[in-house]
Amino acid sequence: MTQSTERPALPDHLSIDPRSPHFVAAVFEHDVGIRFNGQERQDVEEYCVSEGWVKVPAGKTLDRKGRPLLMKLKGTVEAYYR
């Protein structure tokens, strides 16, 4: 019973929401880090490397379904495994 240590390639567009078409469960079995404009961010909900944006919660504001409202920030995005 050997466990595979190979990590899947990080996609260009990834979301942590399981209902999103950009959710990839195999990626979240490993620890993923996001560097936005040179600083590591811990609060990224979704990102796109090629378009250069991340979506982060806008404070403690929730939508009518109880999910956080998201803001799109544009800049340099770098995704990596920790």
C-alpha positions in Angstrom: 0.0 0.0 0.0 2.1 2.8 -1.3 0.6 6.3 -1.4 1.2 8.4 -4.5 3.2 11.5 -3.8 2.6 13.0 -7.3 0.6 16.2 -7.2 -1.8 17.1 -10.0 -0.8 20.1 -12.1 -2.4 23.3 -10.8 -5.1 24.6 -13.1 -5.2 28.1 -14.5 -8.6 28.8 -12.9 -9.5 27.2 -9.5 -12.3 27.7 -7.0 -12.8 26.4 -3.5 -16.6 26.2 -3.9 -17.6 22.6 -4.7 -20.5 23.8 -6.8 -18.2 25.7 -9.2 -17.2 24.2 -12.5 -13.6 25.3 -11.6 -13.5 23.1 -8.5 -10.9 20.3 -8.7 -11.0 18.0 -5.6 -7.7 16.3 -6.3 -5.8 19.6 -6.0 -7.2 20.2 -2.5 -5.8 17.0 -1.2 -2.5 19.0 -1.0 -1.8 22.3 0.5 -2.1 25.1 -2.1 -0.6 28.6 -1.7 -1.5 31.8 -3.6 0.9 34.7 -4.0 -0.9 37.9 -5.2 1.3 40.9 -6.1 4.2 39.3 -4.3 2.4 38.7 -1.0 1.0 35.4 0.2 -2.8 35.5 0.7 -4.7 33.1 2.9 -8.2 34.3 2.1 -8.5 33.6 -1.7 -11.7 31.9 -2.7 -11.0 31.7 -6.4 -8.2 32.7 -8.8 -7.3 32.9 -12.5 -3.6 33.1 -13.3 -3.9 33.9 -17.0 -6.4 36.8 -16.4 -4.6 38.0 -13.3 -7.3 38.2 -10.6 -8.3 36.7 -7.3 -11.6 36.7 -5.5 -11.6 37.4 -1.8 -14.3 38.0 0.8 -15.4 41.6 1.2 -15.2 41.8 5.0 -17.9 40.0 7.0 -20.7 40.8 4.6 -22.9 37.8 3.5 -25.2 37.4 0.6 -28.8 36.3 1.0 -27.8 32.6 0.9 -25.3 33.1 3.7 -22.1 32.9 1.6 -19.5 35.7 1.8 -19.7 38.5 -0.8 -16.6 38.3 -3.0 -14.4 41.1 -4.4 -12.3 40.7 -7.5 -8.8 42.0 -7.2 -6.5 42.3 -10.3 -2.8 41.9 -10.3 -0.1 39.2 -10.6 -1.3 35.8 -9.4 1.0 32.9 -8.7 -0.3 29.5 -7.5 2.0 26.9 -5.9 2.0 23.8 -3.7 3.5 24.4 -0.2 
